[in-house]
Amino acid sequence: MSDADRIPELEAELAAAQRTIEVLIARLERVGTASPPQAELFDAAVRLGHVLEERTREVEDARAEFRALRANLDQIVRQRTRALAESEAQLRGKNAELERQSTIKAEFISIAAHELRTPLTSIVGYLDLFSEGRFGDLPPLIARPMASVRRNAHRLKRLVDDMLDVSRIEQGKMTLRREQVDLGDVVRAVVTELAPLADGRKQKLATHVERIRALDADRDKLHQIVVNLVHNAIRYTQDQGAIDVHVDEAPLDRYPGGWARLRVRDNGFGIEEADRQRIFDPFLHAQPAKHHTSAGPDSAGLGLYIARGLIELHGGLITVDSTPKVGTEFTVLLPFKQQVRRDSEPRP
């Protein structure tokens, strides 16, 4: 039992002892003599007086201890309140610093990408002209290194373009040029474009396209989304693996509202569950370092981040389902254009 709980009990005992002493004193005053019974009563009163004094001291001690504890508790509360206020102020300061650093990073990426893009465009253009023989046939000893330089220059240009896209997405400056787009046509074009890359690794790249309604979307941005997802699958699937790209209309019982569905499935290395929460972060890779290769435009870990940003800009969403050493499937849902009913049209 705590000291605070003992105080009422001690006070009750004191009150009872006080009443007993008062009764005994009253009886002694009425008798006026010290006969044996009265002497016994007097002794009892004295003993009760001692008990009363002892209990009084205990109550005072308990009260003093309780006051000390309450004062100590008040001090602890004040200290904790000050510490909490200081921690909150430090957290606000750190958040402000993180926001400032994020803004500086975004501005740096934007400026660096813009500054790099202009000379790279000229370099890539001239390398293309040299490789195409516009300035005459290249000597045999130069043709092979020139092809390597051209290939890496294109990779660098794609990386710069990706950095610009990241900057626009983070700053909310990415815009869409909407038109009626057949998602199946976009997928077929991407598969044709990336087929040589899959053939080089003896991978089977197949499409399964159902006829669906047209999307109100940006054709170039949809092309970029599909390229990033298919290229990611090629990159993280072992040689002689299989990649399937599906296009259909999402089942209404599972996805009400009307959605086009794109699925990119592979039987590659898969993604650990702990890594699925961060695969869409910029400059991070979906796979461990042992599966990483620097080949291709997604070598900086920007492809999935850009794909998600462009999908969300269209009002869609992307999910991933993966089993390590079995494979991965990315699912993209894109909304069909909502038809606006005129007032003159009959209601169903």
C-alpha positions in Angstrom: 0.0 0.0 0.0 1.4 3.4 -0.9 1.9 6.3 1.6 -0.9 8.3 0.0 -3.3 5.3 0.5 -2.2 4.9 4.2 -3.0 8.5 5.2 -6.8 8.1 5.3 -6.5 4.9 7.2 -4.2 6.5 9.8 -6.5 9.5 10.2 -9.4 7.1 10.8 -7.5 5.4 13.5 -6.6 8.7 15.1 -10.1 9.8 15.1 -11.3 6.6 16.8 -8.5 6.8 19.4 -9.4 10.5 20.1 -13.0 9.6 20.7 -12.0 6.8 23.1 -9.8 9.1 25.1 -12.5 11.7 25.3 -15.0 9.1 26.7 -12.5 7.9 29.3 -11.6 11.4 30.5 -15.3 12.2 30.8 -15.9 9.1 32.9 -12.9 9.9 35.2 -14.2 13.5 35.7 -17.6 12.1 36.8 -16.2 9.6 39.3 -13.6 12.0 40.8 -11.8 9.2 42.7 -9.0 6.9 41.8 -10.6 3.5 42.6 -9.0 0.4 41.0 -11.4 0.4 38.1 -10.8 4.1 37.5 -7.0 3.6 37.7 -7.3 0.9 35.1 -9.3 3.3 32.9 -6.7 6.0 33.5 -3.9 3.6 32.4 -5.9 2.7 29.3 -6.3 6.3 28.5 -2.6 6.9 28.9 -1.8 4.0 26.6 -4.3 5.3 24.1 -2.7 8.7 24.3 0.7 7.1 23.5 -0.9 5.3 20.6 -2.5 8.6 19.5 0.9 10.4 19.6 2.5 7.5 17.6 -0.2 7.5 15.0 0.0 11.3 14.8 3.7 11.1 14.1 3.1 8.4 11.4 0.5 10.6 9.7 2.8 13.6 9.7 5.6 11.4 8.4 3.4 10.0 5.7 2.2 13.5 4.7 5.7 14.8 4.6 6.8 11.8 2.4 3.8 12.3 0.2 4.6 16.0 -0.3 8.2 15.1 -1.1 7.0 12.5 -3.6 4.6 14.9 -5.2 7.2 17.6 -5.5 9.6 15.0 -7.0 6.9 13.9 -9.4 6.2 17.5 -10.4 9.9 18.0 -11.1 10.1 14.9 -13.2 7.0 16.0 -15.2 8.6 19.4 -15.8 11.9 17.8 -16.9 10.1 15.4 -19.2 8.0 18.2 -20.7 11.2 20.3 -21.3 12.9 17.3 -22.9 9.9 16.6 -25.1 9.7 20.2 -26.2 13.4 20.2 -27.0 13.1 16.9 -28.9 10.1 18.3 -30.9 12.1 21.4 -31.7 15.1 19.3 -32.8 12.8 17.1 -35.0 11.3 20.2 -36.6 14.7 21.5 -37.3 15.8 18.1 -38.8 12.7 17.9 -41.0 13.3 21.5 -42.2 16.9 20.6 -43.0 15.8 17.4 -44.8 13.3 19.4 -46.9 16.0 21.9 -47.7 18.5 19.2 -48.7 15.8 17.5 -50.8 15.1 20.7 -52.6 18.8 21.3 -53.2 19.2 17.7 -54.6 16.2 18.2 -56.9 17.6 21.5 -58.2 21.1 20.0 -58.6 19.7 17.0 -60.6 17.7 19.3 -62.8 20.5 21.8 -63.5 23.1 19.0 -64.0 20.8 17.1 -66.4 20.0 20.2 -68.4 23.6 21.2 -68.7 24.6 17.7 -69.7 21.8 17.2 -72.2 22.8 19.8 -74.7 26.4 18.6 -75.4 25.4 15.0 -75.2 22.8 15.5 -77.9 25.5 16.9 -80.2 27.9 14.1 -79.3 25.3 11.4 -79.9 24.2 12.9 -83.1 27.7 13.1 -84.6 28.5 9.5 -83.4 25.4 8.3 -85.2 26.4 10.1 -88.4 29.9 8.6 -88.2 28.5 5.1 -87.5 26.1 5.4 -90.4 28.9 6.4 -92.8 27.7 9.9 -93.5 31.4 11.1 -93.4 32.7 8.1 -95.3 33.5 4.6 -94.3 35.4 4.1 -91.0 38.7 2.3 -91.0 38.3 -1.3 -89.7 40.4 -0.6 -86.6 38.1 2.3 -85.6 34.7 0.8 -86.4 34.5 -1.4 -83.3 35.6 1.2 -80.7 33.4 3.7 -82.4 30.4 1.4 -81.9 31.3 1.0 -78.3 31.6 4.8 -77.8 28.3 5.3 -79.6 26.5 2.7 -77.4 27.8 4.2 -74.2 27.0 7.7 -75.3 23.4 6.6 -75.9 23.3 5.0 -72.4 24.6 8.3 -70.9 21.9 10.3 -72.8 19.2 7.9 -71.5 20.5 8.4 -68.0 20.4 12.2 -68.3 16.8 11.9 -69.7 15.9 9.8 -66.7 17.3 12.3 -64.3 15.3 15.1 -66.0 12.2 12.9 -65.6 12.9 12.4 -61.9 13.3 16.1 -61.5 10.0 16.9 -63.2 8.2 14.3 -61.3 9.5 15.5 -57.9 8.8 19.1 -58.8 5.3 18.3 -60.1 6.2 19.7 -63.6 5.6 16.5 -65.6 2.7 17.0 -68.0 0.7 14.7 -70.2 -0.3 15.1 -73.8 -3.5 13.0 -73.8 -4.9 11.3 -76.8 -6.7 8.0 -77.6 -4.1 5.3 -77.2 -4.3 1.5 -77.8 -2.3 0.0 -75.0 -1.9 -3.2 -77.0 -0.2 -1.4 -79.8 2.2 0.3 -77.4 3.1 -3.1 -75.9 3.8 -4.7 -79.2 6.0 -1.8 -80.3 8.0 -2.1 -77.0 8.4 -5.8 -77.3 9.7 -5.4 -80.9 12.1 -2.8 -79.7 13.5 -4.8 -76.9 13.4 -8.2 -78.6 17.1 -8.0 -79.7 18.1 -7.5 -76.0 16.1 -10.5 -74.9 17.4 -12.6 -77.9 21.0 -11.8 -76.9 20.3 -13.5 -73.6 18.3 -16.3 -75.2 15.2 -15.2 -73.3 11.7 -15.9 -74.5 9.8 -12.6 -74.7 6.1 -13.1 -75.4 2.9 -10.9 -75.6 -0.7 -11.9 -74.7 -2.8 -8.9 -75.8 -6.6 -8.8 -75.7 -8.6 -6.2 -77.5 -9.7 -3.5 -75.0 -11.0 0.1 -75.2 -8.6 2.9 -75.9 -7.0 4.9 -73.1 -7.1 8.6 -72.8 -3.3 8.9 -72.2 0.1 10.2 -73.3 1.4 7.7 -75.8 5.1 8.5 -75.2 4.7 8.2 -71.5 2.9 4.9 -71.8 5.7 3.7 -74.1 8.2 4.7 -71.4 6.3 2.9 -68.7 6.2 -0.4 -70.7 9.9 0.0 -71.7 11.0 0.4 -68.1 9.0 -2.6 -66.8 9.9 -4.9 -69.7 13.6 -3.9 -69.6 13.6 -4.4 -65.8 12.3 -8.0 -66.4 14.9 -8.7 -69.0 17.6 -7.4 -66.8 16.7 -9.4 -63.8 15.8 -12.7 -65.5 18.6 -15.3 -66.0 19.6 -16.4 -69.5 17.1 -18.6 -71.3 14.4 -17.3 -69.0 10.9 -16.3 -69.9 9.1 -13.0 -69.8 5.4 -12.6 -70.6 3.6 -9.3 -71.1 -0.2 -9.4 -70.8 -2.8 -6.7 -71.7 -6.5 -7.1 -70.8 -9.3 -5.3 -69.1 -9.2 -5.8 -65.3 -12.1 -7.9 -64.0 -14.9 -5.7 -62.7 -15.6 -7.9 -59.7 -12.0 -7.2 -58.4 -11.4 -3.8 -59.9 -14.7 -1.8 -60.2 -14.8 1.3 -62.3 -13.2 0.2 -65.5 -9.4 -0.3 -65.7 -6.9 -1.5 -68.4 -4.5 -4.0 -66.9 -0.9 -4.5 -67.9 1.1 -7.4 -66.4 4.8 -8.0 -66.8 5.7 -11.5 -65.5 9.1 -13.2 -65.4 10.7 -16.3 -64.0 13.8 -14.4 -62.8 15.5 -14.0 -59.5 12.5 -12.6 -57.6 12.5 -9.9 -54.9 12.8 -10.5 -51.2 9.8 -9.3 -49.2 11.9 -6.8 -47.3 13.0 -5.2 -50.6 9.5 -4.8 -52.1 8.8 -1.7 -50.0 11.7 0.2 -51.5 12.0 -1.0 -55.1 10.2 2.1 -56.3 12.6 4.5 -54.6 15.0 6.5 -56.8 18.6 5.4 -57.1 17.8 2.0 -55.5 17.9 -1.3 -57.1 15.2 -4.0 -57.0 17.8 -6.8 -56.8 20.9 -7.5 -54.7 24.3 -6.5 -56.0 25.1 -10.0 -57.2 22.2 -9.7 -59.8 23.1 -6.2 -60.8 24.5 -5.2 -64.2 25.4 -1.8 -65.4 24.0 -2.5 -68.8 21.0 -0.6 -70.0 19.2 2.7 -69.2 18.0 1.6 -65.7 21.5 1.2 -64.3 21.0 4.1 -61.9 17.8 2.5 -60.4 15.5 5.1 -61.8 13.3 3.0 -64.1 10.7 1.8 -61.6 10.5 5.1 -59.8 9.8 6.9 -63.1 7.3 4.3 -64.1 5.4 4.6 -60.9 5.4 8.5 -61.2 4.0 8.3 -64.8 1.4 5.7 -63.8 0.2 7.8 -60.9 0.1 10.9 -63.2 -2.3 9.0 -65.4 -4.5 8.2 -62.3 -3.3 4.6 -62.2 -1.5 2.4 -59.8 1.2 -0.3 -59.8 1.8 -3.3 -57.6 4.4 -6.1 -57.4 4.0 -9.7 -56.5 7.2 -11.7 -56.2 8.7 -15.0 -54.9 12.5 -15.3 -54.5 14.0 -17.7 -57.0 10.6 -18.2 -58.7 9.8 -14.9 -60.4 8.1 -11.5 -60.3 5.0 -9.9 -61.7 4.3 -6.2 -61.9 0.6 -5.2 -62.4 -0.3 -1.8 -63.7 -3.9 -0.5 -63.7 -4.8 2.5 -65.9 -8.3 4.0 -65.9 -10.4 4.2 -69.0 -11.7 7.7 -69.8 -15.0 8.3 -68.0 -17.8 9.1 -70.4 -19.6 12.4 -69.7 -23.4 12.0 -70.1 -25.2 15.0 -71.7 -28.4 16.2 -70.1 -30.4 15.4 -73.3 -29.2 11.7 -73.2 -31.7 9.3 -71.7 -30.8 7.8 -68.4 -30.6 4.0 -68.2 
